[in-house]
Amino acid sequence: MKIWLLTTEYPPFFGGGIATYAGHTARMLAEAGHEVTVITADDSLNEPRRIESSGSRLRVVRFLPGQGPVYRTLGWVAALSHQFAEVVTTLIGEEGPPDLIESQDYLGIAYFLLHQKHILWPGLSRVPVLLTLHTPKFVCDLYDQAPLHKFPDYWIGEMERYCVRAADGVISPSRYLWEELGRHLDLSGVAATVIPNPYPVATAEAAGTGLGVERNEIWYFGRIQFLKGIERLLRYCRPLWEAGSEIRLRVIGGDTWFYPRGMMMAEHLQKRYRRFFESGQIRLEGRIPPDQLAQRLERAHLVLVPSLFENFPYTVVESMSWGKVVLASENGGQREIIEDGASGFIFRHEPAQFAAKLEQVLALSDRELAAIGERARQRVATVCSYAAVLERKQEVLEQIRRRQSGRRSYPVIRPRPRPAAELGSGVGAGNAPVIPASATANRGEPGLLSIVIPYYNLGRWLEETVVSLQAVDYQPREIIIVNDGSDDVGSIGALYQVMERYPVRVVHQINAGLAAARNAGAQAARGEYLAFLDADDLVSPEYYRWAIRLLEQYPDLSFIGCWTQYFGAADGLWPTWDPEPPVFLLHNSLNSSGLIFRRADFLAWGKNDPVMEYGMEDYDAVLSLVKHGCRGAVIPKPLFQYRVRPDSMSRGFNPANQLYLYRLLAERHRELYQEHAVELFNLLNSNGPGYLYDNPTWNLPAIGFVREE
């Protein structure tokens, strides 16, 4: 099988479990006869891309991150995900697709790859993608007391969540991690398997005997990080030291930022426990290269892993494989490796329980320590050896590869059912949800696309817009211009010229506003599909064909958008996003004035309301669709061109009418806003009001207030 492995960490990089996992997994699969390509970002390169061979069946493709215009459009992590997708599609173009792609979950690096796959990106739609869980950032941040709702971190969490929901299969290294993930994400319908991470066990000679330990010298092994339990550990040890305990704590690991105190974690610990550092009872050893770890830990009396949250920690696996006795918290996959009292020890995060377990371990004789260390080594061999992991891994890979493609339900992070009163009796194709009866009552002429252009005194631009529609590569289609009582002589003349030159149908009405014009066009339309295009905007030829292909593929989708290219009085690219609450309730995250709809769904729930007379009527319409369980998807490509004009409606926004419109939105969709009230409260406190920004992937400036004298 040809397997591509996406990872942010790969040897010789060390310091994280992802690098250890990627190194061993690539080697294990290659030794089993698979053709393995590791794709990884490497900022040490002095060239865009380098391919290294590591044997006949293993190669490493390293690329330099930060390259390309996407880094001017997206924040760093989102742009890195996009660059991973670009590297993959480039390789596919050069040598064809792999049989399967595996990616880490951390930082959502497979987000754009999976998103492009599901919006039927050329070359990707039939490539199965496996996601292997390590440490989702949004869960780590929770335990690390980090600001969860600050952009871009919240959006990185959204990318990670999407990857879990959108992957063709998920492997979790522990039941603990999968259950923990289920507390923060709807995992219904996600195909998951628990398979421990691979690790080759050292021989007894290489691991050491466990004899000759330095009594009372205990080692903390892991990053100096709040979620790793280092602060809790020192809190437990303090009364023991004050009572005269002779234990000496040695700390191996790199430092990290401690958010609540605004300083590095090591600095915080040194301030809080200064006298124990000064007495030598605590000593920081820093990061140690992997090839030196076993030797440094050889004489450790005990290895401590007191994490508040863990996945399947290699710190435990490595220590046990070297024959060391490990005392670890129960908060992680380590509880599925260690047999308490036999191959190591597990404690609950309670001071008395920790002290009792520590005392129990320290009282063991050298011979007892050696026996437990040997059982630990054998336990790792049973659970993590290549032989133990490979068969189950290959079975999952084959299942995912053979699973029928052509998914019929579009992945969303937070599935929202349609209200029962609106559901029909039929079931959508494949695994699509039930389709509402109202969505089939006004279906329209099958396959026909009705393009509605609301028109009021925009004669200067109308013909250019209609010409762009002549290049559209989708048929059948009709163009309907709704003349909303234009009273400018030049614009009336331009309209009649367009009527003479192009195949358009015109609906005339007394001036009633943009919302009424859109609704009139939707009522006059004959097609199954409905698109709106303002009379000064443009579209790329493939936009409608691509969008309708998605609507045909996914019966549960109601509308399609895309990225937006600005032109006219301004330029730039606006990356838009699938309309996922709660972020979509905070800020309109897609090109709502240029979407393609199922006309029946629009007529049922998406009509524009004239009460939104100052703008946002299209945003309000999409909120209504989302409220009724309708789903939307975005093509991450600038297929819609938005003309920026100084005299446009959106340029007429001011703080007063914006606040008025947001108040209307909250009133009109009260139930939806109440459903996500806690998340919205935190997002607003973390980032400010949604009208201040339009891209959640960037690190936004701090929120402050200026008093006007």
N, C-alpha and C positions, 0 to 999 in steps of 0.2 A: 504494500500500500504506500502511496506517496502522501506523506503527512507534512504539513507546514505548521510550525509552532511559533506563535507570537508572544513575545515577552519583553518587558522593559529591563530585565536583569538576566545576565548570562555570564558565566565565567569568562575571563578572570575576575569580573566584578564579584565582590563578596560582601556580606553584611546583611543579606536578606534571605528569607526562606525561598523566595521566588527564584533567585539565581540557583540555589541548590536544587530545587525541584526541576527547573528547566534543564540544568546540566545532566542530572541523572535520568530524566525522562527521555531526552534526546538520545543519550547513550544506550539506554535500555531498548528503545524501539529500533535503533540502528543495528544493535547486536542481534535483534530478533529477525532482521532481514528487511525491515521497512526502509524506504528512502526518506530520510528526514532532512528538512530544511528549517533551521531556526532563523527567524526574522526578528532582529532586535535593534533598538536605537542605541547609538554609541556616540557620545559627544566628544570622544577623543580622536575621532577621524579627522583627517585633513582633506577628505574627498567626499563626494555625495554618497557613494555606496561602495562597499567592498565585500567580496565573496571569498570566504575561507573554506578550505576543505579540511575536514577532521576525520578522514577515513573514507572508504569507498562509498559508504551509505549515509554519511553525515556531512552537511555543509552548513555554514553560518553566513547569513546575509546581514551585514551590519550597515545601517544607514545613519547619516548625520541629521539629527533632529534640528528643527528651527528653519528648515529650508522651504522656500516656496511662498507664494502670495497668501496662502491660507493663514499664515501666522499674522498677517495684517488684518485679517477678518475675524479670526477666532482667538480666544485666550489660549495659553500654552497647552494645557492638557487636551482641550478639545481639538486644537490644531494637530497635536501629536497623534491623536486617534485618526484624524483625517489623513495624516501622512502615512500611518500604517496601512490604511485602506489603499492609498495611492501606490505604495510599494507592492502590495499584493496584486492589484490590478495590472501594474506594469509587468510583474513576473508572469502573470497569467497570459498577458499579451505576447510575451517573449517565448514561453515554453508550454503554454496550455495550463489548465486548472489542475490542482492536486485532487486526490481522492477525499481529503478531509483537512480542515484547518482547525487547530486547537489554539485557544487564547486564554490568557489569565483574565480574571475579573477586575483586578485592581486598576483603578483610574479609568475604567471603561475604555481600554484601548481598542476593543473590538466594536465600539459603538457604531462608528461610521461604516465599518465593514458589514455589520449585521443590518444596519439601516439600509444601506445600498442593496444588500441581498434581498431584503423584503420589499423594496420598491422596484425590484426586477432590473437592477443595474446590469448592463451587458457583461457577460462572463462570470457573474457572481451568483445569479439567482438559483443555480442548481448545485452549488458547492456547499456541502454540509459543514456546519460550524459547531464545534464542541467548546463549551466554556468550562474551565477548571477553576474552582473557587480557591482563593488563598486568603486574602484579608480585604474584604470590601471596605473602601475608605469611609463610606457613610456609617458603617457599623463601628469601625475603629474610632472615628471622630466622636461618636456617642460616648464610648468608654474613656476617651482621652480628654473629656471635658472641653472639647474644641467647639467653636461657634458653628453649629451645624447648618445654619440657614444663610450664612454669608455667601454671596456669589464670589468666585466661581465654585466654591466647595460644594454648595448645595446642588449645583448643576452637574458636577462630577458624579455625585451620588445618583442623580437621575440617569446619567449615562450608564453607571454600573447596574442600576435596577433594570434598565431596558435590556442590557446584555443578558441578564438572567432570564428575563421573560422571552427574549427573541431567539436565544440559541436553540439549535436543533437537539441538544442534549447537554446536561450539566453533570459534572463530576464534583462531588464534595469529598474532601479527604477524611471527614469525620461526620458522624451523626450530629454531634454537638453543633458544628458550624451550620449545618442545614436547618436544624431546629431553631437556632438563634436567628438565622436569616428570615425564617418564616414569621418571626415576631415583628419584622419591619417591612415585609413585602408579601404581596399576594402571590403564592407559589402554585396556585391551582393551574393544572394543565401543563406544568413544567416537568419534563422527563428528567429525573435525577437518579444518580447511582452513587453510593458511598464506596470509594476505593482509597485506601491509604496511600500516601505519597511514597515513592520508591526510595530506597537507600540501601547500599551494599554494606553488609556488616563486616567489621574488621575481624581478623582472626584473633584467637585468644592471646597469641603472642604479641600481636600489634596493639591490642587493647590494653594489655597489662594485666596484672593479677588482682589488683585492688588492694594488695597488702602494702604495708609501708606508708599508709596515708599520714598526712600531717593532721594530727588530732585537733578538732575544734576549728579547723580552717574550712569555712564553707564558702562556696562560690555561687554568686548570682550570675546567670548566663543569659544575656539578652540585651536589647537596647535599653538605655536609661530613659524610660518612657512611662508615663503615668499608667497607661492601660496594661503595661507589663507587670504592674504590681510592686514596683521598686519602692514607691513612697509608702505603701501599705506595709511592705516588709520591714522597713526601718521603724515604722510605728510599732510593729510587733516586737522588734528586737530591743527597742529602747528600755522597756521595763526589765528585760532580761539582763541587759548590761548594767542597769542601775542596781540590780540585785546581785551583781558580782559574776555574771556569766563570763566565761573566757573565750567565747566564740569570736572569731575574726572573720569579717565579711569582705570578700574580694569581688569586685564588680567588673565583669567583662562585657563590653558593648559600647556602641557609639551613643553620643548624646542626641537629645531631641528637644524641641521647643515645648515649654509648658505654658499652655495658653492662659490659664487663670491668673498666673503671676507675671506673665509677660517677660519671661526669661528662660534660659536654658534649664532643663531639668536638673542637671548636675549642680548648677549654681544654686538653685532652690534648695536642693538636698544639703549642700555644704553649709548654707546659711542656717537651715533648720536644725541640722544635727552636727553643728560645728565641733563640739567637744569630742564627739566620737570619731570624727575625721582626724582631729588633732592628736588623739590618743593612739591612732593607728588601728582602731577597731573596725573602721571602714576604709578601704583603699580602692580607688578607681584605677583599673588597669587599661582602660581604653579598648579600642578594637584590636583584635588579634587575627592575623591571617589564618585561614582554615588549616593549612598544613602545620601550624604550630599549636593549635588548640589542644589536641590530644595530649601533647607533652606537657602543656601548662596545667592541664587539669589532672594529670597523673596522680598527684599527691593530695588532691582535694578530698576532704573527709566526706563532703556532701555537695551536690549541685542543687541549687534552689531555682524553681521556676514558679514565681508567685502570681502569675498573670490574672488580671481581672477578666480578660477575654483572650482566647487563643483559637487558632484554627486546628492545625495539626503540627505543633511546633518542632522544627528540626533541632532546636536546642535540646529538647528532650530526647529525640531519636538519636542524635549524635552522642550525647552523654551516655545514654544506655548502651549504645553500640560499643563504646569504649570501656564498658564494664563499671561505670560509675553508678552510685546510688543516687537517685533523684527524688527529691521531695517537691511535689508540684501541686498547685491548686487544682480544684475540680472544675474550674471554669475554662474548659477547652477540650480539644480532642485528645489531649494527653491522658485523660481519664479512660480513653478507649485503648491506650497502649499499655499503661502501667497497671499491673495487678497489685492492688494495694496490699502491702505487707509481704508480697512474694517477689515481684520484680521491681519494686520501688514503693513509693508512698504518696498518698493523696491526702490533702487537707482541705477543710472548708475555711472560708475567709472569716474566721472568728479568732480573736487573740488567744483565748484559752486553748482552742483546738489546735492552732498552729504550734503553740508552746509545747503541748503534750506530744504532738507528732515529732517535733524537733528533738525533744528529750528522748523519745523512743529510739530515734535513729542514732543519736550521738552515743547512746548507751550500748550499741551493738559492738561486738568484738570485731577485730580485723578479719577473722575467719568468717563471721556472719556477713560482714560487708562484702567480702569476696564472693560468697555464695549468692547473695542477692545480685551483685554485679554480673555474675555469670548468667543468672536467670534473666536479667535485663537484656543481656546481649542476645540470648536465645529468643527472647520475646520479640525483639526487633527483627531478628531473622525470620521469625514466623509471620510477622505482620507486614514488614516493609521490604524484604529482599526482592530483587528483580523477579525471581521465580514466583514469589507469592503474589506480586502485583500484576505481572505481565499478562497472564491468562485472562484475568478479569478486565483489564484495560483493553486488550484486543477484542474481547467480546463486545464491549460497549462501542468501540470504534466501528466494528462491523455492523452493529445494530443501527448506528446513526447513518452510516454510509448506505445501507440497504433500505433505510426508511424511505417510504415514498415521498418524493418531493411534490411541489405544487401545493403548498400550504394554503388553506382556504380561509383562514382567519388571521387578520393583521394583528401583530403583537402590540399591545398597549401596556403601560405600567400599572394602571389602576382601572381594570375593567369595570364598566358601569352598566348595569342591566337597563334595558328599556322598561318603562313602567308597564305593569301587567295589563292595564287597560288598553294599551296600544299594541299588544302583541297579536300576531295572526296565529293560525293553527299550523302553519307549515314550518319545516326546519330547513335552514339554509344548506347549501351544498357543503360536503366535507364536514369540517368541524366548525362551520360558521354558526353564529347564534341564530335564534329564531328571527325571522324577518317580519316586521310589523305589517299588518294588513293595510294600513294607510300608505305604506311605501310601495304597494303594488297597485293600489286603486287608480292612481294617476300616472302610471308608468310612462305613457307617451309612446311615440313611434320607436320601436326597438333600434338601438344603435345610433339614432339621429342625435347630433349635438346641436343645440340651440345656443347661439352666442348673442347675448343681449348687451347692447351699448346704450346706456342712459346718456341723453344728450341735451345740454342746455348751453347755448351760446359758446360753443367751442369749435367754431368753424375753422379756426386756424390750424387745428390739429386733426380733425376728423378723418380726412382722406388718408393721412399717413397711418392712422390706426387701422382703417379698413384695408389698406394695401398690405399691412403686416398679416392680416387674416387671410389674404389671398394665397399667402405662402404656406399656410398651415397644411400639414401633410395628413390630416384626418378627414375622411369622408364616411358617411354623409354628414353635411352640416348646413345650417341656415344661419343667417345674420339678421338680427332684428334690432333696429335703431328705434329707441323710444324718445321721440321729440317732446321734451317736457316744457312745452310752451315757449320755445326760444323766441326772443323778440329783437335780437340783433340782426340787422339786415344782412350783413356779411355772412353770419352763421346760417341764416335761412338759405341764402344762395349756395353756400358750401354744401348744405344738406341735399339740396335738389341736384347739384352736380354729382354727388356720390350716388344718388338714386338712379341717375341716368347711366353712370359708368360701371356700376358694380351690382352684382346680384344680392340686393338687400331688400328687406321688408321694413317698412316704416310704420310705427304706431304713433299717432298724434294725440296729445292730451293737454288739457289746461295745466299750467305750471302748478305742480304739487310737491316738488322736491325730489331729491335723489332716491329716497326710500320708496316713494310711490312709483317712481319710474322703473326701478328694478322689479318691483312687484308686478307692475303691468306687463313688463317684458316676460316675466316668468309665466304669467297667466296666458299670454299670447303664444308662448313657445309650444312647439309640437313635439320636441325631442324627449328621449329618455334621459339625456344628459343636458345639463344647463351650465353655461359659463357666463360670467359677467366680466366686462372689460370697459373701463372708463374711456371716454372718447378721446383722451390724450395719451393713453398708455399703449404699450406694444407687447406682443408675445413672440417667443421663438417658435419656429415651425413645428418642432416635435412636442411641444408642451401638451397639447390636447390629446394627441395620440397616446402619449405615455400615461397621462392621467386616466384616460378611459380604460387603458389596459389594466391599470391597477383596480379600478372599480369593477371590471369584469373578473379579475382574479380573486378579489376579496368581497364577497357579498355583504360583509359587515361594515365596509367603509361607505361613508356618505358623501365625503368631499375630499378633494386633493388640492394641495398648494405647492409652492416651490420657493426657492430662494429668489430674492428680488435684487435687480440691478437698477440703481438710480441713474438717471440721465437728465439733461436739460440744465437747470440752474445749479445742480450739484451732481456729484458722481459718488461712487462707492458701492459696496455690496452689503446687503442686509441678509444674514443667515437666519432663516426662519425655522420653526420647530413644530413637531407634532403637538396638537393642542391638549397638553396634559395638565389637568388641575394638580396642585394648586397654582403653579406658575402662570398658567394661562388665565387664571382669574385675576392675577396681579397686573398682567401686561399682555396686550395682544401680541402673540408670538408668531403670527403667520400672515401672509399677504391676503387678508380677508376680502379685499376689493377685487381680487383676480382669481378666485377659486373656481373649480369645476365640481358641480354637485350632481347627485342623483336628483333629478327635478322633483320627483315625488316627495323625497325627504325635505327638500327646500320648501315646497308648498305646504307640507304638513307642519314643519317646525322652524323654518328658517326665514320666513318672510321678514323684510325690513319694516321696522315700526317708525312711522313718521314722527312720533314723539321725540326721536333722537335727531332733532332738526339741526343741531350744531355739528354733527358728525358721529362717528363710532357706530353708525347704524349697521354696518357690515360686521363689526366685532360683536355687537349685540345679537345679531342673527346667528353667528357661530356659537356663541355662548348658549343660545337657546337649543341649538342642535346637540351640543355636548350634554346639556342638562337632560335631554331626552334619550341619552344613551347612544347617540350617533358618534361614530369615530371618524377621525380625519388623519391623513398622512401627508408628509411633505417630501417632495423630491429635492434633495440637497444639491441643486444646480440652478443657476440664475436663468430661468426660462421666462420670467415675467419682468418686463422693463417698466419701471414707474417713473413718469415724468415729474420732476420737481419744478413747480411753478410758484413764484412769489404770491400769486393771487388765488391759489388753490384753497379748498375747504380746510385741508389739514394745516395749511400755513396760517389759517385764521384761528387756530387754537390759542387760548390764553388761560391762565390759571383759573379764572372764574368759570369759563364754560367747561373746561376739563373736569373740574371738581363737580360741577353740576351733572355732567354726563356719567362720571363714575358713581355718583349717588343714584342716578337712575338705574345703572347697571346692577348695583347691589340690591335695589328694591325689586327690580324685575326678576332677578335670579336669586332671591333671598335664600331659598333652600340649598342651592348649590354653594353659596358663600358660607352659609352656616355649617355645612358639612365639612368644609376645610378651614374653619375659623381659626383653629389653633395654629395650623401651619401658616396661614396668611398673617396672623399676628406676629409670628416669629420672623417671617420673611420681610414684613414691613419694618420691624424694628432693626433688622440686620442690614437692610439695603435701601430703605427709604421708599417713597411712593413709586409705583410702577411707571408713571409717566416721565420719570427722570432718566430712564435707561431703556435700551432695546436689545441688549445682548447679555444673557446671563453667564456667558463663558468668560467674561472679563472680570478682573479684580476692580471693583468699583471704588471710587474715592470715599473717604470717611464721611459720614453724615454729620452736618453741623448746621448752625443757625447764625445768620447775620442780622443784627438789629438795625433797622433803617431809622435814622434819626429824623 
